[in-house]
Amino acid sequence: MVSPLKPEQLVKEASGKEVVEYKSERTFDSLPISDKLKACLKAKGYERPSEIQDKSLEYLLDKRDILGIAETGTGKTAAFLIPIIEDLQIHRKKSFALILLPTRELAMQVEDEFKSMTKGMGLYSASYIGGTNINTDLKNARRDSNIVIATPGRLLDLVQRRAINLSRFNTLILDEFDRMLDMGFVKDMKQIIAGMKNRNHTLLFSATLDKKQESMINEVLTNPVTVKVSSGEKTNDHISQDVVRVPQGEDKFQVLLNMVSQENYEKVLVFEETKHQVRKLCAKLNAAGIKSDDIHGNKSQNARQNALNAFKHGYVKVLVATDVASRGIDVNDITHVINYQLPMTYDSYIHRIGRTGRAGKTGVALTFVN
């Protein structure tokens, strides 16, 4: 039985620790990669590698298995894409790398990054995620791609339909590994790994390192090098946490409205429990003049992405979401997370509030309690 959350668990001051920005002694121009790749990175505005990129590049070019511990926002997507792209320019192999991610949104972000880093190189990717048309995926799977980016469920669906042959891939990248295990993908991942008969290079990236996951990590990696740019512990040091008590008889929605109407509430993520409640709350906020959108499991992938983009680019101030967003949103400048309903578990609470206070920034998490 899961014990209920207590209000005292939800109150904590941000640590106020100063974040020392890492500055590599190298520029991208001085890295041991091709001029074509350097030009693409320069066009994207990359000047110096981040810490995870700087410390992992040579290991990955040497084909060492790696356990990379780095939080979202530290440049780990480019950390694994740069050596893959470099290798592909030399070998031009089809079905070279398989990249697994826990959510559709993250998969789409990785594919966008790959495309922007390979302009003019003649390299191709395919992404397979839930919520899209399976017949379109079956058609796309007939085309040769250099890398495949996927969520575990949709990938296994295509494997079972014999549209994708896992034994063709040499390289496996598991990104957000900790979240995949949290979301119950253990069985799926084991099945995928078992099907990769010719796997000879594995990259595992995670924001946290849980001792309970060590046996799985040891099964996946062979003689790995570990590169840590964060402690790997689940902390929320950069998040100021507090509760919002609503006195009996007071309008809870009006309390929320008064909060999000303030100027310092610049980009606000509000969590509700059910899809119906999310839609209803979003409609009420819009009717009250607060530009809002919503994201939940019943929305199509396009609609979810449109809502996320509107929030990311500031077209809406508030995004109302179910827990699907606590593991799928990658936005570094969310100022406030508000739990309009008390989460069911502490783990759910931690994942929710982890959407703010990212990439060294401070954030605020507020939870309504009766």
C-alpha positions in Angstrom: 0.0 0.0 0.0 1.3 3.4 -1.0 1.4 5.8 2.0 -0.2 9.2 1.3 1.9 12.4 1.0 2.2 14.6 4.0 2.3 18.4 3.6 5.6 18.7 5.5 7.2 16.6 2.7 6.3 19.4 0.2 8.0 22.3 1.9 11.7 23.1 1.3 13.8 26.1 0.6 16.0 26.2 -2.5 19.6 25.7 -1.5 20.9 28.8 -3.2 24.1 27.0 -4.1 26.0 28.9 -6.8 26.3 26.9 -10.0 29.7 27.1 -11.5 29.4 27.1 -15.3 31.8 24.6 -17.0 34.0 26.1 -19.7 35.9 23.7 -21.9 39.5 24.6 -22.8 38.6 23.3 -26.3 36.4 24.7 -29.0 34.4 22.6 -31.4 36.9 23.6 -34.1 39.7 21.9 -32.2 37.8 18.6 -31.7 38.9 15.4 -33.6 35.9 15.4 -35.9 35.4 16.2 -39.6 35.1 19.6 -41.1 31.6 18.9 -42.3 30.4 18.2 -38.8 32.3 21.2 -37.4 30.5 23.4 -40.0 27.1 22.0 -39.0 27.8 22.6 -35.3 29.0 26.1 -36.0 25.8 26.8 -38.0 23.9 25.8 -34.9 25.8 28.3 -32.8 27.9 25.7 -30.9 31.3 27.2 -29.8 32.6 25.0 -27.0 31.6 21.5 -25.9 29.6 21.1 -22.7 31.1 19.1 -19.9 29.4 15.8 -20.8 30.4 16.3 -24.5 34.0 17.2 -23.6 34.6 14.3 -21.3 32.9 11.6 -23.3 33.9 12.3 -27.0 37.2 10.5 -27.2 35.9 7.4 -25.4 32.9 7.2 -27.7 35.1 7.7 -30.8 37.2 4.8 -29.5 34.0 2.7 -29.2 34.0 2.4 -25.5 30.8 1.6 -23.7 29.8 4.5 -21.6 27.6 5.3 -18.6 26.9 9.0 -18.7 25.4 10.7 -15.7 24.1 14.1 -16.7 20.9 16.0 -16.1 18.6 17.2 -18.9 19.9 20.5 -20.3 23.6 19.6 -20.1 24.0 18.8 -23.8 23.9 15.0 -23.6 21.9 14.6 -26.8 24.8 16.1 -28.8 27.2 14.1 -26.7 26.0 10.9 -28.2 25.0 12.2 -31.6 28.4 13.8 -32.5 30.4 10.5 -32.4 27.6 8.6 -34.2 27.5 11.2 -37.0 31.3 11.2 -37.2 31.3 7.4 -37.5 28.5 7.4 -40.1 30.5 9.7 -42.3 33.2 7.1 -42.5 31.2 3.9 -42.7 27.8 5.0 -44.2 26.1 2.0 -42.7 22.4 1.6 -42.8 20.7 0.7 -39.5 23.8 1.8 -37.7 22.4 3.0 -34.4 19.2 2.6 -32.4 18.3 5.3 -29.9 15.7 4.5 -27.3 13.8 7.1 -25.3 11.0 7.0 -22.8 8.6 9.5 -24.4 7.4 10.7 -27.8 8.4 14.3 -27.1 12.0 13.4 -26.3 12.3 11.1 -29.4 11.1 14.0 -31.6 13.6 16.4 -30.0 16.5 13.9 -30.7 15.4 13.5 -34.3 15.2 17.3 -34.8 18.7 17.6 -33.3 20.1 14.8 -35.6 18.6 16.5 -38.7 20.0 19.9 -37.9 23.5 18.4 -37.2 23.6 16.5 -40.5 22.5 19.0 -43.1 24.0 18.3 -46.4 25.6 15.0 -45.3 23.2 12.6 -46.9 22.4 10.8 -43.6 18.9 9.7 -42.8 16.9 9.0 -39.6 13.5 7.5 -38.9 11.5 7.9 -35.7 8.9 5.4 -34.4 6.7 6.6 -31.5 3.3 5.9 -30.1 0.3 8.0 -31.1 1.2 8.0 -34.8 -0.2 6.0 -37.7 1.3 2.4 -37.7 0.8 2.1 -41.4 2.9 5.1 -42.0 5.6 3.6 -39.8 5.4 0.3 -41.7 5.9 2.2 -45.0 8.8 4.3 -43.6 10.5 1.1 -42.2 11.0 -0.1 -45.8 13.3 2.8 -46.4 16.9 2.6 -45.4 17.9 4.8 -42.4 21.2 5.4 -40.8 19.7 5.7 -37.3 16.4 4.8 -35.8 14.9 6.8 -32.9 12.1 5.1 -31.0 10.0 4.6 -27.9 10.2 0.9 -26.7 6.5 0.0 -27.3 6.2 1.2 -30.9 9.6 -0.3 -31.8 8.6 -3.7 -30.5 5.3 -3.5 -32.4 7.3 -3.0 -35.6 9.8 -5.8 -34.7 6.9 -8.2 -34.2 5.5 -7.2 -37.6 8.9 -8.0 -39.0 9.3 -4.4 -40.3 12.5 -3.9 -38.3 15.3 -6.3 -37.8 17.1 -5.6 -34.5 20.1 -7.7 -35.4 21.1 -5.2 -38.1 22.0 -2.5 -35.5 25.5 -2.3 -34.1 25.1 0.6 -31.7 22.5 1.1 -28.9 21.9 4.3 -27.1 19.6 4.3 -24.1 18.8 7.9 -23.2 16.9 8.8 -20.0 17.6 5.3 -18.9 16.4 6.0 -15.3 13.1 7.3 -16.5 12.6 4.3 -18.8 13.0 1.9 -15.9 10.7 4.1 -13.7 8.0 4.0 -16.4 8.1 0.2 -16.5 10.0 -0.5 -19.7 12.3 -3.1 -18.2 10.7 -6.1 -20.0 10.6 -4.2 -23.3 14.3 -3.1 -23.0 15.4 -6.6 -22.2 13.6 -7.9 -25.3 15.1 -5.3 -27.5 18.6 -5.8 -26.2 18.3 -9.6 -26.7 17.3 -9.0 -30.3 20.4 -7.0 -31.1 22.6 -10.0 -31.8 25.4 -7.8 -33.4 25.5 -5.0 -30.8 29.1 -4.1 -30.1 28.7 -0.5 -28.7 26.3 0.7 -26.0 25.8 4.1 -24.6 23.7 4.6 -21.5 22.7 8.1 -20.4 20.8 8.9 -17.2 20.1 11.8 -14.9 20.1 9.7 -11.8 21.9 6.6 -10.7 19.8 4.2 -8.6 21.5 1.3 -6.9 18.4 -0.9 -7.7 19.2 -0.4 -11.4 22.9 -1.4 -11.2 22.3 -5.1 -12.1 20.5 -4.0 -15.3 23.3 -1.5 -16.1 25.9 -4.3 -15.7 23.9 -6.6 -18.0 23.8 -3.9 -20.7 27.3 -2.4 -20.6 30.7 -4.2 -21.2 33.8 -2.8 -19.5 32.3 0.7 -19.5 33.8 4.1 -18.7 31.7 6.3 -16.4 31.4 10.0 -17.0 29.6 11.9 -14.3 28.8 15.6 -14.6 26.2 15.4 -11.8 26.0 13.4 -8.6 23.4 11.1 -10.0 21.3 11.5 -6.8 17.7 12.5 -6.9 17.8 16.1 -5.6 15.7 19.2 -6.1 18.2 21.6 -4.5 17.3 24.4 -7.0 13.5 24.2 -6.3 11.7 26.2 -3.6 8.8 24.0 -2.5 5.8 25.1 -0.5 2.1 24.3 0.0 -1.0 26.4 -0.8 -3.7 25.9 1.8 -7.2 26.8 0.6 -9.5 27.8 3.5 -12.9 26.1 3.7 -15.4 28.0 1.5 -12.8 29.8 -0.6 -12.8 29.3 -4.4 -9.8 27.2 -5.2 -9.8 28.2 -8.8 -9.8 31.9 -7.8 -6.7 31.2 -5.7 -4.9 29.7 -8.7 -6.0 32.5 -11.0 -4.7 35.2 -8.6 -1.3 33.3 -8.5 -0.8 32.8 -12.3 -2.0 36.4 -13.0 1.2 37.7 -11.3 4.0 38.9 -13.6 6.7 36.7 -12.0 4.6 33.6 -12.9 6.2 33.7 -16.4 5.9 30.0 -17.5 3.7 27.8 -15.4 3.1 24.1 -15.5 -0.1 23.1 -13.7 -0.8 19.4 -12.9 -4.3 17.9 -12.7 -5.1 14.2 -12.1 -7.4 13.3 -15.0 -7.8 14.2 -18.7 -11.3 15.6 -18.1 -10.1 17.8 -15.2 -7.1 19.0 -17.3 -9.4 20.1 -20.2 -11.9 21.8 -17.8 -9.2 23.7 -15.9 -7.5 24.8 -19.2 -10.8 26.1 -20.5 -11.5 28.1 -17.3 -8.1 29.7 -17.4 -8.6 30.8 -21.0 -12.0 32.1 -20.2 -10.5 34.2 -17.4 -7.9 35.7 -19.8 -4.9 33.5 -19.0 -3.5 32.1 -22.2 -3.3 28.3 -21.6 -3.1 25.0 -23.4 -3.3 21.4 -22.2 -1.5 18.1 -22.7 -2.8 14.6 -21.8 -2.8 11.1 -23.1 -6.0 11.4 -25.2 -4.5 14.1 -27.4 -3.0 13.2 -30.7 0.8 13.4 -31.0 0.5 16.5 -33.3 -1.8 18.2 -30.8 0.5 17.4 -27.9 3.5 18.8 -29.8 1.6 21.9 -30.8 0.7 22.6 -27.2 4.3 21.9 -26.0 5.7 24.3 -28.7 3.2 27.0 -27.8 4.3 26.7 -24.1 8.0 26.5 -25.0 8.0 29.6 -27.1 5.8 31.7 -24.8 2.6 31.8 -26.8 0.8 30.5 -23.8 1.6 31.2 -20.2 0.2 28.1 -18.6 0.3 24.5 -19.7 -2.2 22.2 -17.8 -1.2 18.6 -17.8 -1.6 15.1 -16.5 1.4 13.1 -15.3 2.2 12.3 -18.9 3.9 15.6 -19.0 6.0 15.1 -15.9 8.2 12.7 -17.9 7.9 14.1 -21.4 8.6 17.9 -21.1 12.0 19.2 -21.8 11.7 23.0 -21.2 14.5 24.6 -19.3 12.8 27.9 -18.2 9.6 26.8 -16.4 9.3 29.3 -13.5 6.6 27.5 -11.5 5.2 24.0 -11.2 1.8 23.9 -9.5 0.1 20.7 -8.3 -3.5 21.7 -8.4 -4.3 18.3 -6.9 -2.0 16.5 -4.5 -0.1 13.8 -6.4 -0.8 10.2 -5.5 2.8 9.3 -4.6 6.0 11.0 -3.6 7.8 9.7 -6.7 5.1 11.3 -8.9 5.6 14.5 -7.0 9.4 14.5 -7.5 9.0 13.9 -11.3 6.4 16.7 -11.6 8.4 19.3 -9.8 11.6 18.3 -11.6 10.2 20.2 -14.6 11.4 23.4 -13.0 14.8 24.4 -11.5 16.6 22.8 -14.5 20.0 23.4 -16.1 21.2 25.2 -13.0 18.2 27.6 -12.8 16.0 28.0 -9.7 12.4 27.2 -9.7 9.3 27.2 -7.6 7.0 24.2 -6.8 3.6 24.8 -5.1 1.1 22.2 -4.1 -2.6 22.8 -3.2 -3.6 21.0 0.0 -7.0 21.0 1.8 
